[in-house]
């Protein structure tokens, strides 16, 4: 894990944040990111978009990350 690039770490952190948010939505019916970014609906769309792009990035780089 030491050899991960900065973009790998950013993608990993965003996917973890997204996963935790979905867990909270599933268990408690509470959208934490939505509530934190309530006044900035454009910003929340950007954050959700970045989480999705990060997940796609990790899907396509999983083999590379597994070797590291």
C-alpha positions as CSV (number, residue, x, y, z in Angstrom):
1,X,0.0,0.0,0.0
2,X,3.0,2.3,0.4
3,X,3.5,2.5,-3.4
4,X,0.0,3.9,-4.2
5,X,0.0,7.1,-6.1
6,X,-1.8,10.2,-4.9
7,X,-4.7,9.6,-7.3
8,X,-5.0,6.0,-6.0
9,X,-5.3,7.3,-2.4
10,X,-7.8,10.0,-3.4
11,X,-10.0,7.5,-5.2
12,X,-9.7,5.0,-2.3
13,X,-10.8,7.7,0.3
14,X,-13.7,8.9,-1.9
15,X,-15.0,5.3,-2.4
16,X,-14.7,4.7,1.4
17,X,-16.6,7.9,2.1
18,X,-19.3,6.9,-0.5
19,X,-19.6,3.4,0.9
20,X,-19.9,4.7,4.5
21,X,-22.6,7.1,3.3
22,X,-24.5,4.4,1.6
23,X,-24.3,2.2,4.8
24,X,-25.7,5.1,6.9
25,X,-28.5,5.5,4.3
26,X,-29.3,1.8,4.4
27,X,-29.2,1.4,8.1
28,X,-30.5,4.7,9.4
29,X,-32.2,6.3,6.3
30,X,-29.9,9.3,6.8
31,X,-27.9,10.9,3.9
32,X,-24.9,12.4,5.7
33,X,-23.3,13.9,2.7
34,X,-26.6,15.3,1.6
35,X,-27.1,16.9,5.0
36,X,-23.5,18.2,5.2
37,X,-23.8,19.8,1.7
38,X,-27.4,20.8,1.9
39,X,-27.0,24.4,0.9
40,X,-24.6,23.6,-1.9
41,X,-26.7,21.2,-4.1
42,X,-24.2,21.7,-7.0
43,X,-21.3,20.8,-4.7
44,X,-23.1,17.7,-3.5
45,X,-23.6,16.6,-7.1
46,X,-19.9,17.1,-7.7
47,X,-19.0,15.1,-4.7
48,X,-21.3,12.3,-5.7
49,X,-19.9,12.4,-9.2
50,X,-16.3,12.2,-7.9
51,X,-17.2,9.2,-5.7
52,X,-18.7,7.5,-8.8
53,X,-15.7,8.3,-11.0
54,X,-13.4,7.1,-8.2
55,X,-15.2,3.8,-8.1
56,X,-14.8,3.4,-11.9
57,X,-11.1,4.3,-11.6
58,X,-10.6,1.6,-8.9
59,X,-12.5,-1.0,-11.0
60,X,-10.2,-0.4,-13.9
61,X,-7.0,-0.2,-11.8
62,X,-7.7,-3.0,-9.4
63,X,-5.2,-5.4,-11.0
64,X,-2.5,-2.7,-10.7
65,X,-3.3,-2.0,-7.1
66,X,-3.4,-5.7,-6.2
67,X,0.2,-6.1,-7.5
68,X,1.4,-3.3,-5.3
